[in-house]
Amino acid sequence: MMINMNETRLCTIEQIEQFLSGCLQVEFTKSGDDSERYEHISRVLKRFDYPRQGKREKGVLLKYLQVTSGYSRAQVTRLVTQWHTNRLATVPLSKRYRAPAAPFARKYTAIDIALLAEMDKANEDVCGPAIAHLLQRAYGVYGDARYERLVGLSVSHLYNLRKSTGYQALRVVFAKTNPVCNHIGVRKVPRPNGRVGFVRIDTVHQGDLDGIKGVYHITCVDSVSQWQVEACVQGISEAFLLPVLELVIEQFPFVIRGFHSDNGSEYINGPVAAILEKLRIEQTKSRSRHSNDNALAESKNASVVRKHMGFEHIPQKYAQPINAFYQETFNPWLNFHRPCMFATEIISPKGKIIKRYKDEDVKTPLECLVLLSVKDLVTLKEGITLDALQAQAKSKTDLAAAQEMQRAKSELFASFQKQKRRA
């Protein structure tokens, strides 16, 4: 249904405001010719003497014209500006734009693009000026009439044609990923066969802020007992990583036999390989297309590091206090008092190995270490005994150790805030 409205009785700003407040539920759409709406805008602006109105009144009138004309606020503002510019010359509002009578003619056809692609392919995509010169020689020197239009092709437009859809369809190139040939480490998944001492290691970055790097957390966990050691460094360069890496290996109570990491350069390098070779530790690295080779360390990143250290940026200068917190409080709590889930492997009737997590399989890494020692699967370091480790674990309850860890962690983060306020 169409309703014609006579709005000439609206003569004051107050009446306009009452009209706008009462027609919020009424939807006005653009109908008819644009010239009718232009005349309506001109009448309203003239009747209310728009140039002499204040800022508030002008806003009300613009809102009114927006509602009654169906135009956007930006379009109404442009039309009001046009009316204000031409009002002294009594030039009516009119459209200043129109659709082109015909689309722009296309100078270079699909055949020209195919010739350009052929020339690029034969010369292995040399620079634009060289290809433009070859196109000119193809027509001027060798008389090939197919290149007549391409003689005047500018270098800048040559690059535009290379980006076109037709050119890209002709120059689809599929390249395989080149394998990284690095002799350091053996590309295989470690096979501990129930023995303790094959660790997985991974690095977690604490984020950047305004181009400033954050600290790096190092997660090292045994693949059988889940004995875990956390450390923190300022950066993953050799100067920071090597001393902390030696400290991480020293914190394990048993002999390390295998060292597995991903293919990151922080671990696959000569100095790290030299340290592991000196300690007679086998170095292995993840295989291609086997994303679960280092899954244990990566899962600890989420369940331990991110849970307790969060995701916010921590500046590099706090690496030393974080490392002290890890060594003195956090790592003992992880291994003596924090339970872990250990899987029970079941062979299905089809021969597939299925892992099940039962309630009786929940135990701390120390408890798992004691059970494995009975089967003679643990080789402790010299001077370390299971009795000493158990006595250290029984020196405080699980609740007391967890509360002590939380207090130390709160003090650690509070020290960060104090230093920020001082700065």
Number of C-alpha atoms within 10 A of each C-alpha: 2 5 5 5 7 7 12 10 7 16 12 11 16 12 12 18 16 11 14 17 10 10 11 9 8 9 9 13 11 12 11 8 8 14 13 12 19 19 14 17 24 18 13 18 19 14 13 17 10 16 11 9 13 9 9 9 18 17 12 16 20 18 18 18 22 19 20 18 20 17 17 12 13 11 12 19 15 11 18 19 12 15 22 15 12 12 14 8 8 9 11 13 19 13 9 5 6 6 6 7 6 6 7 7 6 7 9 12 10 11 12 18 20 16 16 21 21 15 17 18 13 10 13 9 12 12 12 17 13 13 18 20 13 17 24 21 15 18 17 14 10 9 12 13 11 14 19 16 15 21 17 11 17 13 16 10 11 17 12 11 19 17 11 11 10 16 20 14 11 13 15 8 7 6 6 5 6 6 7 7 6 11 9 15 19 15 18 15 16 21 10 16 9 14 19 26 26 24 29 26 22 22 22 16 18 21 16 14 12 5 7 11 17 22 24 22 25 25 25 29 24 25 23 19 27 26 26 24 24 23 25 29 27 19 18 19 12 16 11 13 21 18 11 17 19 13 14 18 18 14 13 19 19 19 18 22 18 21 23 28 24 21 18 12 11 18 27 19 16 12 13 20 17 11 14 19 12 9 13 12 17 17 24 21 23 21 16 12 7 11 10 12 20 22 14 19 25 21 12 18 20 13 10 16 19 15 11 12 15 12 12 12 16 22 18 17 13 18 20 15 14 21 18 13 20 21 18 12 17 24 20 19 21 24 22 23 23 17 19 17 16 21 13 12 12 12 10 9 7 6 8 10 12 11 12 13 12 11 9 8 15 15 18 21 24 22 17 20 21 18 14 17 16 9 10 11 17 20 15 17 13 9 7 11 12 14 10 11 14 14 10 12 18 12 10 14 12 16 11 13 21 18 13 16 21 15 11 17 19 11 13 15 14 12 14 15 12 10 9 9 8 6 6
